[in-house]
Amino acid sequence: MGPGVSLAVWPPSNILRYATFIKLTFKPNKLEKLIYLYIYICIGVFQMVHTKEKAVLHYPRLDTVMMVEKAIKDYPTGYPTKNQLWRSLPKQVQYQTLCYIVDYLIDIGKIIICEDGKIVWVWDPEGVKRILKNPHLRIR
């Protein structure tokens, strides 16, 4: 590699070409073999991270999402974990579908999951409206 060239900025196809060049051009010593192995592992990790897609078997219907929202808001004893929530649902839902719904609710900001795995409902549009009516507060 040339001076000042970083592996982090190379596209993976160039790294693969360079690694193949090292392998085919000359008989590598131990250090060069380690470098080749490192490059090969980096390419593999890069491909796994960037091509991994979630395989969703069942996309939830709107009534299922609303049922989960209601179950989280109205959970009788504090804050549930995913497993407790799953077992308390009035209608049977696959666990993978529940996880998909929970991820969706996290993404849109309706719930958070604490460090101990408890699901907390944080969505409160009426409270935000009350706060915004305060004349001393402004939105920037």
Backbone torsions as a table, in degrees:
resi	resn	phi	psi	omega
1	MET	NA	148.3	-179.5
2	GLY	-77.9	166.7	179.6
3	PRO	-67.6	138.7	176.8
4	GLY	78.1	6.7	-179.7
5	VAL	-92.5	126.3	-179.1
6	SER	-107.8	140.3	177.8
7	LEU	-66.8	-26.1	-175.7
8	ALA	-67.2	-26.0	-176.8
9	VAL	-96.9	-7.9	179.4
10	TRP	-78.5	142.0	169.5
11	PRO	-67.8	149.0	-176.6
12	PRO	-57.7	-33.2	-179.6
13	SER	-63.8	-37.7	177.8
14	ASN	-67.8	-38.2	178.1
15	ILE	-62.7	-42.8	-179.5
16	LEU	-64.1	-43.1	177.6
17	ARG	-61.1	-43.2	-179.5
18	TYR	-65.2	-41.9	179.6
19	ALA	-64.7	-40.0	177.6
20	THR	-65.4	-39.3	177.6
21	PHE	-60.2	-45.0	179.1
22	ILE	-60.3	-43.1	-176.4
23	LYS	-67.7	-39.7	-173.6
24	LEU	-89.2	-24.6	-172.0
25	THR	-77.7	-43.7	-177.5
26	PHE	-148.5	165.8	-180.0
27	LYS	-78.7	114.0	-174.6
28	PRO	-75.9	147.3	173.2
29	ASN	-85.0	-173.2	-175.3
30	LYS	-62.6	-43.1	-179.4
31	LEU	-63.7	-43.2	179.4
32	GLU	-66.4	-35.3	175.5
33	LYS	-63.9	-41.3	178.1
34	LEU	-64.0	-40.9	178.1
35	ILE	-63.6	-43.9	178.7
36	TYR	-61.2	-44.7	179.3
37	LEU	-62.7	-42.7	178.7
38	TYR	-60.4	-45.1	179.2
39	ILE	-63.0	-42.6	-179.6
40	TYR	-62.5	-42.5	178.3
41	ILE	-66.0	-42.0	178.7
42	CYS	-59.4	-42.2	179.1
43	ILE	-63.6	-44.4	-180.0
44	GLY	-62.2	-44.4	178.4
45	VAL	-64.8	-42.1	178.8
46	PHE	-59.7	-44.8	-179.1
47	GLN	-67.4	-38.7	179.3
48	MET	-65.3	-43.0	-177.1
49	VAL	-69.2	-42.3	-172.5
50	HIS	-90.1	-10.9	178.4
51	THR	-112.7	0.2	-178.9
52	LYS	-74.5	124.0	176.6
53	GLU	-121.4	143.7	177.4
54	LYS	-74.6	131.0	175.6
55	ALA	-93.2	106.1	-178.7
56	VAL	-97.1	121.2	-178.7
57	LEU	-81.0	-39.8	-176.8
58	HIS	-133.1	113.9	173.6
59	TYR	-79.3	138.2	-177.0
60	PRO	-74.4	147.0	173.2
61	ARG	-84.2	164.6	-177.9
62	LEU	-60.4	-40.9	-178.9
63	ASP	-65.5	-30.2	177.1
64	THR	-70.9	-41.7	177.4
65	VAL	-62.1	-43.5	179.9
66	MET	-66.3	-35.0	177.0
67	MET	-64.1	-42.2	179.0
68	VAL	-66.4	-42.2	177.3
69	GLU	-58.2	-47.1	-179.4
70	LYS	-64.0	-39.1	179.4
71	ALA	-65.3	-36.9	178.4
72	ILE	-68.9	-45.7	-178.6
73	LYS	-64.2	-40.0	-172.8
74	ASP	-102.0	20.2	-178.8
75	TYR	-61.6	129.6	-168.8
76	PRO	-68.3	-34.5	-174.6
77	THR	-120.9	81.4	175.0
78	GLY	75.5	-132.1	-174.7
79	TYR	-115.1	128.5	-177.6
80	PRO	-85.1	158.2	165.5
81	THR	-88.0	174.0	179.7
82	LYS	-59.9	-43.9	-177.6
83	ASN	-65.4	-43.7	177.8
84	GLN	-62.5	-42.3	178.5
85	LEU	-62.3	-45.3	-179.2
86	TRP	-58.5	-43.1	-178.6
87	ARG	-73.0	-22.9	-176.7
88	SER	-92.1	-4.3	-177.9
89	LEU	-66.4	140.0	-178.5
90	PRO	-70.0	-22.1	-179.7
91	LYS	-121.8	144.5	-179.2
92	GLN	-68.7	131.5	179.1
93	VAL	-134.2	139.0	175.6
94	GLN	-64.8	144.3	-176.9
95	TYR	-61.7	-36.8	178.5
96	GLN	-62.6	-39.4	178.5
97	THR	-66.2	-40.9	177.2
98	LEU	-61.6	-43.6	178.9
99	CYS	-61.9	-38.2	177.3
100	TYR	-63.6	-43.1	179.0
101	ILE	-65.0	-43.0	179.4
102	VAL	-62.5	-42.8	176.8
103	ASP	-60.8	-40.7	178.3
104	TYR	-63.2	-44.9	-179.1
105	LEU	-66.3	-32.1	174.9
106	ILE	-67.5	-45.0	-178.4
107	ASP	-60.7	-37.4	-178.0
108	ILE	-90.4	0.2	172.0
109	GLY	84.9	20.9	179.1
110	LYS	-88.4	-28.1	179.3
111	ILE	-134.9	162.8	169.4
112	ILE	-132.5	157.7	175.3
113	ILE	-115.7	122.9	-179.3
114	CYS	-73.7	172.5	-178.9
115	GLU	-61.2	-31.5	-178.9
116	ASP	-87.1	7.8	175.6
117	GLY	88.9	4.3	179.4
118	LYS	-77.7	139.6	179.9
119	ILE	-96.0	125.7	-176.9
120	VAL	-119.7	129.4	176.7
121	TRP	-80.5	121.8	-177.5
122	VAL	-119.1	-4.5	-177.1
123	TRP	-74.4	123.0	179.9
124	ASP	-148.5	78.4	-177.5
125	PRO	-67.8	-31.5	178.5
126	GLU	-66.7	-40.0	177.5
127	GLY	-63.7	-38.1	178.4
128	VAL	-66.4	-40.8	178.3
129	LYS	-62.6	-41.3	178.3
130	ARG	-62.9	-41.3	-179.1
131	ILE	-67.4	-39.6	-177.7
132	LEU	-70.9	-19.3	176.9
133	LYS	-72.8	-15.0	179.0
134	ASN	-64.3	122.6	-175.2
135	PRO	-69.0	-16.7	-178.5
136	HIS	-85.0	-8.6	-179.8
137	LEU	-102.9	141.4	177.3
138	ARG	-131.7	150.5	173.8
139	ILE	-94.9	131.3	-179.2
140	ARG	-99.8	NA	NA
